[in-house]
Amino acid sequence: MKKPSPLNLKPSRLAMACGSLLMIMQLSACNDISIETPADESSNTNEIAENDYAALEAQAAQDVPVAEAVVEPDWMVEVFAGCDYQGASAKLTLGDFNMGDLGNVGIGNDTISSVRVQPGYELDLFQHIDFKGNSVHLTEDNSCLTDVSFDNDATSLKVTEVPWVAKVYDQCNFEGRVARLSVADYNMRDLAVLGLANDSISSVRVQPGYALELFQHINYNGKAQLFTSDDDCLTDDDWNNDATSLKVTRDLKSAAACLYDLPGFGGGELCVGTGEFNVPTFWNDKVSSISVSEGYVIDIYQDINFKGQTTQLSGSLENLTDLGYNNDLTSFKVRKVDYGCEAGLRCDLTPDVTGIAATNLEGQTPKKGDTLRLSATLNNSSGQQGWITVTPYLTSQRFNDYQDVQLPATQVKLTGAQTQTIAIAVGPFITDLRNSKRYAIGSGDYELNRVVISNPHQVTREDTNYQGKTFTVATSNAVFPAIAYDDDYFARLNWTSQPGDYVTEVFTRPSELFNDLNNSYTYHAGGLDEMLDMKHLSAPVLGFDFDPDYPEGGCEQATAHITKTLGLAQRWGGKVSTNTNHHGFDYAVVMTPEWGGGVACGWINVQISGFIGNDLDRQQIVMIHESGHLFGAPHCDPIQGYVMCSGEKHDHYQNQDLFVWHRVSREKLKDRFE
């Protein structure tokens, strides 16, 4: 769920720009379209003093009435044996239902013909037993499954809840009206759109790894209270029915473990506390890296319901391919443990770090885009066995605000040997779990400036004197876009894979280069990346929410969000190049369906990929078009029908799904990053 836009928007200006401020009036000749709204659209609000909260809240209540109530349902999905919700039926709650389970509630094999799905929930139908075979994903009612070619073809199914970060209720004990929230800011009007009246929040739920901050007044003013876990009645905190606005943010320190869809803790993240979990459908066989907080272990399983191949992790792992598990995790258990104090193991060991070496996974000099392998040599003079936690810290000599970055902590069992070498996989993307700042390991010189050793008795040793502290990451053809996205972008496209997969598909989508001088086409199976001999690597981050009331332009709003997402010390900006203030990232992209078309903002090194209709191919050509501007392509090709000028008109696009580039644009394109 995304933060809703206010209901009284009145866009006053339609701006169409092809990667510049140039205004044109022929939509067919341009893929860049944006709708801008003035920062202030209510003259009444302007007349109210900024700190007159009662008047501001009264005005907001008048502008946006509270929407129809949403309550937690007793059932989430109802399935019917006939179309149009006729015949035998069964109401289902959250869970996995195999053929036998459906039979127990009166639904026979291959008989489901229509379904009702409550808002906030999802249904996955599977052709065969044990959730195998063809499947269909449904998020709303369907009166006849012939529409999706699945009538009388379901043998097993899963009912899941749409992922949420926090929930707020207007009654204690998690009852009454409820609003599901994602990472975003919610003002009084936004909560009204979700069905919550002003000063009505009485209980809250917060997922591990996130934080909810309540504010007494509109516009995030007045007293505030931070929650990082559930609270069944705010009366205890003197906060019952006293919140007008709120913010939901990430708080990775409160999570026991976080799963990521990209190596190096990149891409989408799923943070949890202790418990036993089947991964949500969207995450099935998508997990590529895992961070585990100190004092916890995670048992990962290949199959649903904790079956199949299993492995226990007592520390973070940057790349699950090291265990043979990449994109092959379906269920997991997380629990808290007390390392090292059981019989026969010491819990007070603090070995000395004598050396450390940084290579790629093949043991060679690392290049930009590689996952690093840090091999640390430990001197355990005690000769005893026991558990320790090893946490290295990284400093870049090239990039600013890139000092003493905490790398993933790893729990290690010392074997009793005097010398022991451990390996830690890192990057190419890093999240410092202390402050949620995000980094990319770009080319340049680095120093592993310290390594902290701690044990279960909370005794800590910091080492700074060891061999191999400095190393160099060589240049390569890798390009690191910093990408933030609105979850509605993918929901509207019915994209069920990970966001990172979508981005890779855009830049490697088969393409052709048309040479008008000899009327020939050159085929590039690897798309723009192959054509420019580069490789886009990304870790898209959920959370961008276009605000039509933002006081600056859309491009500036995008850079402000990227700045916050990465935790930059200075605002994202500057020409199209690898800027030393950008934590190792090369250029920025925000993805939102709320922006009409797209725009490239070369003066601040960012592009906005928006929507034209709801066609996936069209959105992908918008994204590649805007990046094309940042890579140097002109405003438009000499003629229409190519990527930089109405590429959807080319018959090779229409009939062969190819992106076709024109020679004139290609001659201007180049990799501007290093």
Summary of the structure (lengths in Angstrom):
residues: 674
radius of gyration: 26.6
end to end distance: 36.7
largest distance: 79.3
contacts: 2318
relative contact order: 0.10
helix: 18%
strand: 38%
